[in-house]
């Protein structure tokens, strides 16, 4: 699809992070049930990464099967963060979905207008699609994956990659979402501060790119 339109300063971005019992999804069996979302954090920014408020987070009580099949690495991670101890008092999944959707629609009332954003965000979206389909339906199909920019930076600008802010979110959902915003802002300030270009310079660059790749696209 080619429906890219210029974005204004009021174009929101929905930053989201999920903590799960693991990464198994859409392969549910009695022996190996799908993993589940146990915490979700959401914070919304404008187009220039300014948060509209402090965000929201919800702990979700998982099924007994999801807890039972949690591997030792994930169990240790969620124990250290304090999330595992909070699960018994977590919200029911349906209530959590309603709370998240209510929060998003306060700031983004029109469906299919705001992209989802975060680190390796498509993994989160697979879980959202299964467990919070109303939230998934409200969001635009496009996404902003900070991990993609990280991979490019690591290859093209290793010094910039090495100086990236250190993560301290401790695998809690809202903190991880905020750290993704901070990371993209870092890349923006360092890598995306382009000196103004004339229309002629932009046109020439477009023509050069078109010419270089034309043989692959013919």
N, CA and C of each residue as an Amber inpcrd file, in Angstrom:
protein
   654
   0.8460000  -1.1880000   0.0000000   0.0000000   0.0000000   0.0000000
   0.8840000   1.2420000   0.0000000   0.4190000   2.2980000  -0.6440000
   1.1850000   3.5300000  -0.6880000   0.2580000   4.6780000  -0.3340000
   0.0120000   4.8230000   0.9760000  -0.9380000   5.8280000   1.4350000
  -0.2750000   6.7940000   2.4070000   1.0260000   7.0510000   2.1990000
   1.7550000   7.9190000   3.1040000   1.3140000   9.3600000   2.8900000
   0.9330000  10.0140000   3.9680000   0.5670000  11.4120000   3.9330000
   1.4700000  12.1870000   4.8830000   1.6950000  13.4830000   4.6290000
   2.4770000  14.2780000   5.5730000   1.8130000  14.2680000   6.9430000
   2.6250000  14.2300000   7.9840000   2.0690000  14.2180000   9.3330000
   2.2300000  15.5870000   9.9550000   1.2260000  16.0120000  10.6890000
   1.2960000  17.2650000  11.4140000   1.7880000  17.0460000  12.8290000
   1.9740000  18.1300000  13.5610000   2.4920000  18.0300000  14.9190000
   1.4990000  17.3630000  15.8620000   0.2400000  17.2330000  15.4310000
  -0.7650000  16.6140000  16.2850000  -0.9230000  15.1200000  16.0060000
  -0.1010000  14.5480000  15.1430000  -0.2240000  13.1310000  14.8020000
   0.3800000  12.2830000  15.9160000  -0.4610000  11.5530000  16.6240000
  -0.0110000  10.8220000  17.8010000   0.6740000   9.5070000  17.4450000
   1.5190000   9.0580000  18.3560000   2.1740000   7.7540000  18.2910000
   1.8460000   7.0180000  19.5800000   1.3970000   5.7780000  19.4640000
   1.0570000   4.9680000  20.6370000   2.2340000   4.0500000  20.9530000
   2.9450000   4.3820000  22.0100000   4.0870000   3.5870000  22.4570000
   3.5990000   2.5220000  23.4220000   4.0530000   1.3070000  23.2000000
   3.4820000   0.1780000  23.9400000   4.5600000  -0.8630000  24.2200000
   4.4820000  -1.4640000  25.3840000   5.3570000  -2.5960000  25.6970000
   4.5690000  -3.6140000  26.5040000   4.7920000  -4.8810000  26.1960000
   4.1650000  -5.9740000  26.9350000   5.2300000  -6.8080000  27.6310000
   4.9350000  -7.2190000  28.8420000   5.7070000  -8.2730000  29.4970000
   4.8660000  -9.5430000  29.3970000   5.5070000 -10.6380000  29.0230000
   4.7910000 -11.8860000  28.7920000   5.3830000 -13.0160000  29.6350000
   4.6840000 -14.1420000  29.6470000   5.2110000 -15.3300000  30.3270000
   6.2360000 -16.0500000  29.4640000   6.4300000 -15.5910000  28.2470000
   7.3650000 -16.1720000  27.2860000   7.0160000 -15.6310000  25.9140000
   7.5710000 -16.2210000  24.8780000   7.3590000 -15.7240000  23.5190000
   6.6000000 -16.6980000  22.6260000   6.0940000 -17.7800000  23.1870000
   5.3280000 -18.7390000  22.3970000   3.9330000 -18.1750000  22.1370000
   3.5340000 -18.1670000  20.8600000   2.2380000 -17.5990000  20.5050000
   1.7200000 -18.2690000  19.2390000   0.4120000 -18.4490000  19.1710000
  -0.2700000 -19.0290000  18.0090000   0.2020000 -20.4380000  17.6910000
   0.5410000 -21.1830000  18.7420000   0.8780000 -22.5940000  18.5880000
   0.3280000 -23.3840000  19.7570000  -0.8000000 -22.9340000  20.2580000
  -1.3760000 -23.4370000  21.5030000  -1.6960000 -24.9260000  21.4390000
  -1.1590000 -25.6940000  22.4000000  -1.5040000 -27.1050000  22.5770000
  -1.6600000 -27.3630000  24.0640000  -2.2290000 -28.5120000  24.3930000
  -2.4020000 -28.8600000  25.8050000  -1.0550000 -28.9890000  26.5030000
  -0.0680000 -29.5360000  25.7800000   1.2550000 -29.7290000  26.3740000
   2.0320000 -28.4200000  26.4490000   1.8530000 -27.5650000  25.4460000
   2.5820000 -26.2990000  25.3900000   1.6060000 -25.1670000  25.0690000
   0.9470000 -24.6320000  26.0850000  -0.0080000 -23.5500000  25.8360000
   0.7150000 -22.2700000  25.4280000   0.0020000 -21.4140000  24.7160000
   0.5730000 -20.1200000  24.3450000   0.9100000 -19.3110000  25.5910000
   1.9670000 -18.5140000  25.4740000   2.2840000 -17.5890000  26.5540000
   1.2750000 -16.4510000  26.5740000   1.2620000 -15.7220000  27.6760000
   0.2390000 -14.7010000  27.8910000   0.8700000 -13.3720000  28.2990000
   0.1260000 -12.3010000  28.0730000   0.5350000 -10.9700000  28.5310000
   0.2900000 -10.8890000  30.0350000   1.2910000 -10.4260000  30.7760000
   1.1040000 -10.2510000  32.2190000   1.2440000  -8.7860000  32.6450000
   1.7260000  -7.9510000  31.7630000   1.7500000  -6.5110000  32.0400000
   1.8140000  -5.7730000  30.7140000   1.1150000  -4.6570000  30.6490000
   1.1770000  -3.8160000  29.4580000   1.3260000  -2.3710000  29.9030000
   2.2330000  -1.6660000  29.2570000   2.4210000  -0.2450000  29.5050000
   2.1990000   0.5280000  28.2230000   1.4990000   1.6410000  28.3150000
   1.1840000   2.4590000  27.1410000   1.4360000   3.9240000  27.4770000
   2.0830000   4.6130000  26.5640000   2.2600000   6.0580000  26.6920000
   2.1790000   6.6480000  25.2910000   1.5290000   7.7760000  25.1700000
   1.2630000   8.3790000  23.8630000   2.0490000   9.6750000  23.7250000
   2.6570000   9.8440000  22.5530000   3.3800000  11.0850000  22.2670000
   2.8000000  11.7570000  21.0320000   3.1990000  13.0130000  20.8560000
   2.9050000  13.6710000  19.5900000   3.9400000  13.2250000  18.5580000
   3.9050000  13.8170000  17.3880000   4.8040000  13.4020000  16.3090000
   6.2660000  13.6570000  16.6340000   6.5230000  14.5470000  17.6020000
   7.8950000  14.9170000  17.9330000   8.3490000  14.3270000  19.2630000
   7.6710000  13.2530000  19.6750000   8.0590000  12.4320000  20.8260000
   7.8250000  13.1050000  22.1720000   6.9520000  14.0950000  22.2130000
   6.5770000  14.7150000  23.4850000   5.3840000  13.9760000  24.0770000
   5.5160000  13.3850000  25.2820000   4.3950000  12.6480000  25.8710000
   3.1980000  13.5610000  26.1470000   2.0060000  13.0410000  25.9010000
   0.7980000  13.8120000  26.1930000   0.4360000  13.7260000  27.6650000
   0.8980000  12.6770000  28.3380000   0.7420000  12.5410000  29.7850000
   1.7530000  11.5060000  30.2690000   1.5810000  11.0080000  31.4910000
   2.5800000  10.1010000  32.0740000   2.3720000   8.6380000  31.7050000
   1.3250000   8.3370000  30.9280000   1.1060000   6.9640000  30.4970000
   0.3160000   6.1380000  31.4910000   0.1150000   4.8690000  31.1570000
  -0.6280000   3.9640000  32.0370000  -0.0330000   2.5720000  31.9500000
  -0.2320000   1.8010000  33.0100000   0.2500000   0.4230000  33.0330000
  -0.7550000  -0.4520000  33.7620000  -0.8690000  -1.6860000  33.3260000
  -1.8110000  -2.6330000  33.9130000  -1.1150000  -3.9800000  34.0870000
  -1.2160000  -4.5420000  35.2880000  -0.7720000  -5.9150000  35.5350000
  -1.9570000  -6.8360000  35.2920000  -1.7250000  -7.9420000  34.5960000
  -2.7920000  -8.8630000  34.2030000  -2.5520000 -10.2250000  34.8450000
  -3.5720000 -10.7660000  35.4700000  -3.4600000 -12.0810000  36.1040000
  -3.5220000 -13.1670000  35.0290000  -2.4670000 -13.9630000  34.8820000
  -2.4490000 -14.9880000  33.8310000  -3.1200000 -16.2760000  34.2890000
  -3.2800000 -17.1970000  33.3730000  -3.8170000 -18.5140000  33.7170000
  -2.7720000 -19.3100000  34.4880000  -3.2400000 -20.3070000  35.2100000
  -2.3200000 -21.1840000  35.9450000  -1.3860000 -21.9050000  34.9830000
  -1.8960000 -22.2680000  33.8080000  -1.0750000 -22.9770000  32.8220000
   0.0760000 -22.1080000  32.3370000  -0.1790000 -20.8250000  32.1300000
   0.8770000 -19.9230000  31.6610000   1.9730000 -19.7770000  32.7090000
   1.5820000 -19.7100000  33.9630000   2.5680000 -19.6280000  35.0530000
   3.3660000 -20.9200000  35.1440000   2.6730000 -22.0350000  35.0330000
   3.3200000 -23.3380000  35.1690000   4.3710000 -23.5600000  34.0840000
   4.1040000 -23.0910000  32.8700000   5.0010000 -23.3500000  31.7470000
   6.0430000 -22.2430000  31.5420000   6.0930000 -21.2680000  32.4350000
   7.0910000 -20.2110000  32.3270000   8.4880000 -20.7940000  32.5410000
   9.4140000 -20.5260000  31.6270000  10.7450000 -21.1120000  31.7830000
  11.5450000 -20.3810000  32.8680000  12.6640000 -20.9600000  33.2440000
  13.4260000 -20.4550000  34.3880000  13.9860000 -19.0560000  34.1370000
  14.3940000 -18.7780000  32.8950000  14.9390000 -17.4530000  32.5860000
  13.8770000 -16.3730000  32.7690000  12.6940000 -16.6140000  32.1940000
  11.6110000 -15.6320000  32.2840000  11.1320000 -15.5020000  33.7250000
  11.0330000 -16.6170000  34.4190000  10.5970000 -16.5890000  35.8230000
  11.5680000 -15.7580000  36.6690000  12.8590000 -15.9590000  36.4460000
  13.8600000 -15.1940000  37.1930000  13.7650000 -13.7030000  36.8750000
  13.5730000 -13.3730000  35.6030000  13.4650000 -11.9730000  35.1830000
  12.2820000 -11.2850000  35.8530000  11.1200000 -11.9630000  35.8500000
   9.9260000 -11.3510000  36.4310000   9.9510000 -11.3750000  37.9580000
  10.7130000 -12.2760000  38.5420000  10.9020000 -12.2660000  39.9930000
  11.7540000 -11.0670000  40.3960000  12.8390000 -10.8540000  39.6780000
  13.7470000  -9.7430000  39.9860000  13.0620000  -8.3890000  39.8320000
  12.1730000  -8.2750000  38.8560000  11.4990000  -6.9960000  38.6080000
  10.3590000  -6.7310000  39.5770000   9.9290000  -7.7680000  40.3060000
   8.7880000  -7.6340000  41.1980000   7.4600000  -7.9150000  40.5350000
   7.4780000  -8.1850000  39.2330000   6.2220000  -8.4070000  38.5150000
   5.5660000  -9.7190000  38.9120000   6.3610000 -10.7680000  39.0940000
   5.7810000 -12.0730000  39.4230000   4.9610000 -11.9940000  40.7050000
   5.4620000 -11.2880000  41.6940000   4.7510000 -11.1750000  42.9710000
   3.4570000 -10.3790000  42.8400000   3.3580000  -9.5490000  41.8080000
   2.1700000  -8.7100000  41.6310000   1.0590000  -9.3970000  40.8530000
   1.3380000 -10.5650000  40.2670000   0.3760000 -11.1810000  39.3520000
  -0.9050000 -11.6290000  40.0370000  -0.8040000 -12.0700000  41.2770000
  -2.0050000 -12.5650000  41.9650000  -3.0510000 -11.4700000  42.1330000
  -2.6160000 -10.2340000  42.1750000  -3.5450000  -9.1120000  42.2880000
  -3.8160000  -8.4310000  40.9630000  -3.4430000  -9.1000000  39.8690000
  -3.6060000  -8.5070000  38.5490000  -5.0500000  -8.4350000  38.0850000
  -5.2670000  -7.6560000  37.0590000  -6.5910000  -7.4390000  36.4790000
  -6.9430000  -8.5890000  35.5380000  -8.2250000  -8.8680000  35.3930000
  -8.6730000  -9.8340000  34.3940000  -8.3540000  -9.2960000  32.9990000
  -8.0780000 -10.2020000  32.0630000  -7.6570000  -9.7980000  30.7260000
  -8.6750000  -8.8810000  30.0530000  -9.9530000  -9.2180000  30.1310000
 -10.9820000  -8.4020000  29.4720000 -11.0220000  -6.9960000  30.0520000
 -10.8710000  -6.8930000  31.3700000 -10.8610000  -5.5740000  32.0090000
  -9.6150000  -4.7870000  31.6080000  -8.4920000  -5.4900000  31.4900000
  -7.2520000  -4.8330000  31.0740000  -7.3800000  -4.3000000  29.6500000
  -7.9760000  -5.0930000  28.7670000  -8.1710000  -4.6350000  27.3900000
  -9.0280000  -3.3730000  27.3590000 -10.0880000  -3.3550000  28.1430000
 -10.9630000  -2.1770000  28.1860000 -10.2250000  -0.9530000  28.7110000
  -9.4020000  -1.1520000  29.7480000  -8.6530000  -0.0350000  30.3290000
  -7.6580000   0.5450000  29.3280000  -6.9660000  -0.3350000  28.6140000
  -5.9890000   0.1230000  27.6200000  -6.6890000   0.8450000  26.4730000
  -7.7860000   0.2790000  25.9850000  -8.5110000   0.9090000  24.8810000
  -9.0780000   2.2620000  25.3040000  -9.6080000   2.3400000  26.5260000
 -10.1390000   3.6130000  27.0230000  -9.0460000   4.6770000  27.0670000
  -7.8630000   4.2780000  27.5300000  -6.7560000   5.2310000  27.6090000
  -6.3600000   5.7220000  26.2160000  -6.2210000   4.8030000  25.2920000
  -5.7990000   5.1910000  23.9420000  -6.8370000   6.0950000  23.2790000
  -8.1170000   5.7450000  23.4050000  -9.1580000   6.5180000  22.7170000
  -9.3620000   7.9030000  23.3260000  -8.9180000   8.1150000  24.5570000
  -8.9590000   9.4680000  25.1230000  -8.1200000  10.4260000  24.2830000
  -7.0120000   9.9350000  23.7870000  -6.0760000  10.7750000  23.0420000
  -6.1390000  10.5410000  21.5320000  -6.5660000   9.3470000  21.1490000
  -6.6540000   8.9810000  19.7280000  -8.0520000   8.4140000  19.4850000
  -9.0670000   9.2760000  19.4020000 -10.4360000   8.7720000  19.2660000
 -10.7300000   8.1410000  17.9120000 -10.0320000   8.5810000  16.8830000
 -10.2980000   8.0810000  15.5390000  -9.5290000   6.7930000  15.2880000
 -10.2090000   5.6900000  14.9620000  -9.5000000   4.4240000  14.7000000
  -8.5790000   4.5140000  13.4890000  -7.5620000   3.6710000  13.5050000
  -6.6550000   3.4820000  12.3600000  -5.8700000   4.7400000  11.9990000
  -5.5970000   5.6000000  12.9760000  -4.8470000   6.8210000  12.6790000
  -3.4830000   6.8650000  13.3540000  -3.3000000   6.1490000  14.4600000
  -2.0390000   6.2240000  15.2030000  -1.2710000   4.9130000  15.0830000
   0.0010000   4.9710000  14.6940000   0.8030000   3.7460000  14.6340000
   1.2220000   3.3010000  16.0250000   1.5150000   2.0390000  16.1530000
   2.0700000   1.4790000  17.3740000   3.5900000   1.5900000  17.2850000
   4.2510000   1.8110000  18.4180000   5.6970000   2.0040000  18.4000000
   6.3390000   1.3570000  19.6140000   7.6200000   0.9940000  19.4510000
   8.3880000   0.4020000  20.5380000   9.5640000  -0.3680000  19.9860000
  10.2030000  -1.1400000  20.8360000  11.3140000  -1.9950000  20.4240000
  10.8000000  -3.3910000  20.0970000  11.1870000  -3.9120000  18.9370000
  10.7040000  -5.2110000  18.4390000   9.1890000  -5.2650000  18.6020000
   8.5460000  -4.2120000  18.1250000   7.1360000  -3.9900000  18.4280000
   6.2150000  -5.0120000  17.7790000   6.6550000  -5.6690000  16.7090000
   5.7720000  -6.6400000  16.0790000   5.5400000  -7.8560000  16.9640000
   6.5000000  -8.1930000  17.8340000   6.2560000  -9.2800000  18.7810000
   5.1480000  -8.8880000  19.7520000   5.2100000  -7.6640000  20.2600000
   4.1360000  -7.1920000  21.1340000   2.8070000  -7.1970000  20.3910000
   2.8350000  -6.8100000  19.1270000   1.5830000  -6.7090000  18.3740000
   0.9560000  -8.0830000  18.1400000   1.7720000  -9.1100000  17.9630000
   1.2150000 -10.4580000  17.8090000   0.4210000 -10.8360000  19.0570000
   0.9690000 -10.5180000  20.2250000   0.2620000 -10.8140000  21.4710000
  -0.9720000  -9.9340000  21.6280000  -0.8510000  -8.6480000  21.2710000
  -2.0010000  -7.7460000  21.3380000  -3.1120000  -8.2340000  20.4130000
  -2.7340000  -8.6820000  19.2250000  -3.7200000  -9.1610000  18.2580000
  -4.5190000 -10.3340000  18.8080000  -3.8450000 -11.2230000  19.5300000
  -4.5390000 -12.3950000  20.0680000  -5.3420000 -12.0640000  21.3210000
  -4.7290000 -11.3240000  22.2450000  -5.3370000 -11.1510000  23.5630000
  -6.1050000  -9.8420000  23.7300000  -5.8170000  -8.8320000  22.9120000
  -6.5210000  -7.5550000  22.9910000  -6.9100000  -7.1010000  21.5850000
  -7.7580000  -7.8620000  20.9070000  -8.0830000  -7.5590000  19.5070000
  -8.7370000  -6.1960000  19.3070000  -9.4820000  -5.7090000  20.3020000
 -10.1080000  -4.3870000  20.1520000  -9.0510000  -3.2860000  20.1230000
  -8.0040000  -3.4590000  20.9150000  -6.8940000  -2.5040000  20.8970000
  -6.1800000  -2.5690000  19.5530000  -5.9130000  -3.7790000  19.0980000
  -5.2340000  -3.9640000  17.8160000  -6.0290000  -3.3350000  16.6790000
  -7.3300000  -3.5060000  16.6970000  -8.1830000  -2.9660000  15.6350000
  -8.1920000  -1.4460000  15.6290000  -8.0150000  -0.8330000  16.7930000
  -8.0660000   0.6280000  16.8710000  -6.8010000   1.2730000  16.3100000
  -5.6890000   0.5480000  16.3760000  -4.4100000   1.1040000  15.9510000
  -4.2270000   0.9990000  14.4400000  -3.4300000   1.8920000  13.8870000
  -3.0790000   1.8320000  12.4690000  -2.2480000   0.5830000  12.2150000
  -2.3060000   0.0750000  10.9730000  -1.5210000  -1.1250000  10.6690000
  -0.0290000  -0.8320000  10.5900000   0.3510000   0.4170000  10.4130000
   1.7700000   0.7590000  10.3850000   2.3640000   0.7220000  11.7910000
   3.6800000   0.5540000  11.8490000   4.3650000   0.5370000  13.1390000
   5.6930000   1.2710000  13.0290000   6.1880000   1.7170000  14.1680000
   7.5090000   2.3470000  14.2640000   8.3480000   1.4560000  15.1650000
   9.2700000   0.7130000  14.5630000  10.0840000  -0.2360000  15.3200000
  11.4600000   0.3750000  15.5720000  11.6970000   0.7820000  16.8020000
  12.9750000   1.3980000  17.1580000  14.1210000   0.4060000  16.9830000
  13.8260000  -0.8810000  17.1150000  14.8660000  -1.8990000  16.9330000
  15.4400000  -1.8740000  15.5210000  14.6220000  -1.5280000  14.5320000
  15.1200000  -1.4490000  13.1550000  16.1620000  -0.3440000  13.0250000
  15.8970000   0.7990000  13.6550000  16.8680000   1.8940000  13.6250000
  18.1130000   1.5120000  14.4130000  17.9230000   0.7870000  15.5100000
  19.0640000   0.3020000  16.2870000  19.9750000  -0.5670000  15.4300000
  19.3950000  -1.4780000  14.6600000  20.1850000  -2.3810000  13.8220000
  20.9630000  -1.6080000  12.7510000  20.3180000  -0.6070000  12.1590000
  20.9950000   0.2180000  11.1570000  22.1300000   1.0160000  11.7990000
  21.8480000   1.6060000  12.9550000  22.8580000   2.4050000  13.6520000
  24.0620000   1.5550000  14.0290000  23.8170000   0.3410000  14.4830000
  24.9000000  -0.5600000  14.8730000  25.8330000  -0.8300000  13.6990000
  25.2770000  -0.8960000  12.4800000  26.0700000  -1.2120000  11.2920000
  26.7320000   0.0250000  10.6710000  26.0180000   1.1380000  10.6310000
  26.5050000   2.3140000   9.9100000  27.1790000   3.3430000  10.8160000
  26.7230000   3.4050000  12.0680000  27.2450000   4.4110000  13.0030000
  27.5670000   3.7500000  14.3460000  28.5620000   2.8640000  14.3840000
  28.8380000   2.1160000  15.6130000  29.1900000   2.9980000  16.8030000
  29.7890000   4.1650000  16.5490000  30.0990000   5.0620000  17.6610000
  28.8280000   5.6240000  18.2830000  27.8420000   5.9310000  17.4460000
  26.5430000   6.3950000  17.9500000  25.8530000   5.2760000  18.7230000
  25.9260000   4.0660000  18.1930000  25.3270000   2.9150000  18.8720000
  25.9660000   2.7020000  20.2410000  27.2770000   2.8160000  20.3210000
  27.9880000   2.5590000  21.5770000  27.6530000   3.5830000  22.6540000
  27.3030000   4.7990000  22.2400000  27.0060000   5.8670000  23.1980000
  25.5240000   5.9630000  23.5540000  24.7230000   5.0250000  23.0770000
  23.2800000   5.0360000  23.3190000  22.9760000   5.0210000  24.8190000
  21.9240000   5.7060000  25.2810000  21.5680000   5.6830000  26.6970000
  21.3940000   4.2590000  27.2200000  21.8720000   4.0190000  28.4220000
  21.8120000   2.6860000  29.0260000  20.3970000   2.4170000  29.5250000
  19.8930000   1.2240000  29.2340000  18.5470000   0.8620000  29.6710000
  18.5510000   0.4950000  31.1540000  17.5400000   0.9840000  31.8670000
  17.3970000   0.6890000  33.2940000  15.9630000   0.3090000  33.6460000
  15.1510000  -0.0190000  32.6380000  13.7250000  -0.2590000  32.8570000
  13.3940000  -1.4980000  33.6460000  14.3430000  -2.4180000  33.8120000
  14.1600000  -3.5980000  34.6540000  12.9950000  -4.4640000  34.2100000
  12.7230000  -4.4660000  32.8980000  11.6870000  -5.3340000  32.3420000
  10.3160000  -5.0900000  32.9790000   9.9840000  -3.8090000  33.1930000
   8.6160000  -3.4270000  33.5210000   8.0840000  -2.6400000  32.3300000
   6.8170000  -2.8670000  32.0220000   6.2790000  -2.4810000  30.7200000
   6.3440000  -0.9810000  30.4320000   5.8520000  -0.1570000  31.3510000
   5.8150000   1.2780000  31.0660000   7.2230000   1.8530000  30.9640000
   8.1180000   1.4160000  31.8460000   9.5020000   1.8990000  31.7900000
  10.1570000   1.5070000  30.4720000   9.8930000   0.2960000  30.0070000
  10.4580000  -0.1330000  28.7250000   9.9150000   0.7050000  27.5680000
   8.6220000   1.0420000  27.6210000   8.0380000   1.8810000  26.5710000
   8.6730000   3.2700000  26.5700000   8.8620000   3.8350000  27.7640000
   9.4900000   5.1570000  27.8740000  10.9270000   5.1110000  27.3630000
  11.6390000   4.0310000  27.6680000  13.0110000   3.9060000  27.1910000
  13.0780000   3.8180000  25.6670000  12.0500000   3.2590000  25.0470000
  12.0020000   3.2300000  23.5810000  11.8510000   4.6380000  23.0100000
  11.0270000   5.4620000  23.6600000  10.8890000   6.8600000  23.2330000
  12.2250000   7.5780000  23.3820000  12.8540000   7.3870000  24.5350000
  14.1490000   8.0250000  24.7890000  15.1850000   7.6030000  23.7460000
  15.1770000   6.3260000  23.3930000  16.1370000   5.8250000  22.4080000
  15.9100000   6.4590000  21.0410000  14.6340000   6.5340000  20.6170000
  14.3600000   7.1450000  19.3150000  14.7010000   8.6270000  19.3290000
  14.4530000   9.3070000  20.4390000  14.8190000  10.7200000  20.5400000
  16.3340000  10.8960000  20.4130000  17.0880000   9.9820000  20.9980000
  18.5500000  10.0150000  20.8720000  18.9620000   9.8910000  19.4080000
  18.3980000   8.9070000  18.7130000  18.7130000   8.7460000  17.2930000
  18.2980000   9.9840000  16.5020000  17.1400000  10.5150000  16.8360000
  16.6460000  11.6990000  16.1160000  17.6000000  12.8800000  16.2890000
  18.0470000  13.1050000  17.5140000  18.9210000  14.2480000  17.7850000
  20.2920000  14.1050000  17.1350000  20.7650000  12.8720000  17.0040000
  22.0980000  12.6460000  16.4470000  22.0510000  12.4030000  14.9330000
  21.1390000  11.5510000  14.4940000  21.1720000  11.0610000  13.1140000
  20.1990000  11.7550000  12.1680000  19.1340000  12.3380000  12.6940000
  18.0880000  12.8740000  11.8270000  18.0140000  14.3980000  11.8490000
  19.1150000  15.0460000  12.1860000  19.1850000  16.5120000  12.1560000
  19.8100000  16.9510000  10.8280000  19.0370000  16.8960000   9.7950000
  19.5320000  17.1900000   8.4510000  19.5480000  18.6950000   8.1970000
  20.6350000  19.1760000   7.6020000  20.6710000  20.5730000   7.1760000
  19.6190000  20.7880000   6.0930000  18.9940000  21.9610000   6.0600000
  17.9570000  22.2150000   5.0490000  18.4740000  21.9700000   3.6310000
  17.6390000  21.3400000   2.8220000  17.9780000  21.0500000   1.4260000
  17.0460000  21.8260000   0.4990000  17.5770000  22.2320000  -0.6290000
  16.7420000  22.9110000  -1.6220000  15.8850000  21.8760000  -2.3440000
  14.7770000  22.3060000  -2.9570000  13.9770000  21.3700000  -3.7500000
  14.7980000  20.6920000  -4.8390000  15.7570000  21.4130000  -5.4070000
  16.5890000  20.8420000  -6.4610000  17.4720000  19.7160000  -5.9100000
  18.0310000  19.9180000  -4.7190000  18.8720000  18.8910000  -4.1020000
  18.0570000  17.6440000  -3.7710000  16.8550000  17.8440000  -3.2540000
  15.9920000  16.7080000  -2.9320000  15.5960000  15.9580000  -4.1970000
  15.2680000  16.7000000  -5.2500000  14.8900000  16.0730000  -6.5150000
  16.0520000  15.2810000  -7.1000000  17.2650000  15.8330000  -7.0120000
  18.4450000  15.1440000  -7.5380000  18.7180000  13.8600000  -6.7720000
  18.5610000  13.9060000  -5.4540000  18.7750000  12.7060000  -4.6420000
  17.7560000  11.6320000  -4.9800000  16.5080000  12.0470000  -5.1970000
  15.4630000  11.0990000  -5.5760000  15.7620000  10.4690000  -6.9310000
  16.2050000  11.2800000  -7.8700000  16.5340000  10.7680000  -9.2060000
  17.7190000   9.8070000  -9.1550000  18.7270000  10.1250000  -8.3300000
  19.8940000   9.2450000  -8.1930000  19.4880000   7.8820000  -7.6430000
  18.6340000   7.9000000  -6.6110000  18.1840000   6.6400000  -6.0160000
  17.3610000   5.8280000  -7.0090000  16.4860000   6.5190000  -7.7440000
  15.6570000   5.8410000  -8.7450000  16.5210000   5.1930000  -9.8180000
  17.5160000   5.9310000 -10.2890000  18.3980000   5.4280000 -11.3420000
  19.2110000   4.2260000 -10.8540000  19.7570000   4.3200000  -9.6240000
  20.6110000   3.2520000  -9.1050000  19.8790000   1.9220000  -9.0270000
  18.6080000   1.9590000  -8.6260000  17.8720000   0.7180000  -8.3660000
  16.9220000   0.3240000  -9.4870000  16.9320000   1.0700000 -10.5730000
  15.9620000   0.8170000 -11.6470000  16.1100000  -0.5720000 -12.2540000
  17.3420000  -1.0760000 -12.3740000  17.5330000  -2.3970000 -12.9950000
  16.9540000  -3.5170000 -12.1410000  16.8720000  -3.3000000 -10.8290000
  16.3040000  -4.3110000  -9.9360000  14.7810000  -4.2850000  -9.9600000
  14.2280000  -3.1670000 -10.3970000  12.7810000  -2.9790000 -10.3280000
  12.1090000  -3.0410000 -11.6880000  12.8720000  -3.2970000 -12.7350000
  12.2860000  -3.3270000 -14.0810000  11.6210000  -4.6740000 -14.3400000
